[in-house]
Amino acid sequence: MDLNKAIRELYEELEKLNGVIASLEQFEGTGTIPELKRRGRKSMGQKERLMVSERMKKYWASRRKKKGQSAGD
């Protein structure tokens, strides 16, 4: 591993940590921590999961049917 690259990555991580520390220090006096924003996928409810499941079953059934037809040619 390139030593300069490792040092640069550590400095970037340090800057991120300093930013987090500074933002937490702003809320130190109030005694409450701000709610962090969630990133990533949206969770699905049971009804949505069921709809996706049915849609994917139909999709894969049609794929199997097409594959079976082309194999018979």
Secondary structure, DSSP 4 states (H G I P E B T S, - for coil): --HHHHHHHHHHHHHHHHHHHHHHHHTTTTT-PPPPPP-SPPP--HHHHHHHHHHHHHHHHHHHHHHHHHHT-
